[in-house]
Amino acid sequence: MAKPNIRQVEAFNAVMKAGSVTKAAEGLFVSQPAVSKLLHAFEVACDLPLFTRTKGRVVPTPEARQLFVETSKLEQGLTRVHEAARAIRELQRGEISIVAFPAMSMRLIPRKVGELLCDRPDVALSLFTRTSRSVENSMITRAADFGISLVPTSNPALHCEPFTSVSMICALRRDHPMARQAAISLEMIAEERLVALGRDDLSYPIIDEAFQRAGLAMRPAAEVQMADAACCMVASGCGVAIVPSLVSFEAGYPEVVFRPLTEPIAMTTWLLTSTYQELSQLALELMDEIRGAVEELEAGLHGTLSRDRASDSRFAGPVHP
């Protein structure tokens, strides 16, 4: 015996609710004979008399009314499936997990992703903060859909590609004399107390190399582990710091201002995804939102420096890469 199919159940429910085959056919946008055929097939599949037919009318049997209780639930379930598919298609429903290094995950990602998801209550987000060297491990264990790190990987289980470029900038107190400058040179910083990110930080050797290219010595007065800690020390008047541009994104330090460097120092961020699992459309949208926010932040910094160079003869000479 053949099992009932969805079209038969749909026709049965339509007749039960409409009270006639004619009205049911109108509601389903099909012909009356088509509905009659589906009803007959449904009765055969159920092996139950579901309607009595008198004078061109169909009257549900008691068995049909009992069965309608169950078929109504099925129809509601199909409606929920349809709505779920629509929500997923329109990126209104789903789960997304991200792992990123602190400067990226502490402020920029929460703000931009929060804006994107504030009107999407059915989207569940997990955001993990890890050091760049630990992002790879989180991705290998599939703790996240994608990761953003300052360290590339050659692990065959992961796909790695450049994500964005992040500039290093100068953080200084708002009342510092150098705060009046549109951009800060390493020569100027060399004369100040420098609060540096620790030697284990990936930016340390890059910044040290930039000082050496400029013929200067990098002599930190203090070393800290996190860029936020460096900014707190700057806010207290301890000195100036060189931090990733990401720290300046809606920074919570009213005493601190940020200025680009005249000698650009940049680090590449890397996108890590699974080699074996495709990203959802929701993950791709969030990824693009994060990338766009970083690029906008960087464009603002470079725009400030470019305008200053164009209007000040001090920047007429070459700039060290």
PyMOL commands that set and color helices and strands:
alter all, ss='L'
color gray80, all
select helices_A, chain A and resi 6-18+21-28+32-46+62-89+102-105+108-117+132-140+177-180+186-190+203-213+227-235+245-248+281-311+313-315
alter helices_A, ss='H'
color red, helices_A
select strands_A, chain A and resi 51-54+57-60+93-100+122-129+146-149+158-173+194-197+220-224+240-244+256-260+266-274
alter strands_A, ss='S'
color yellow, strands_A
deselect
rebuild
show_as cartoon
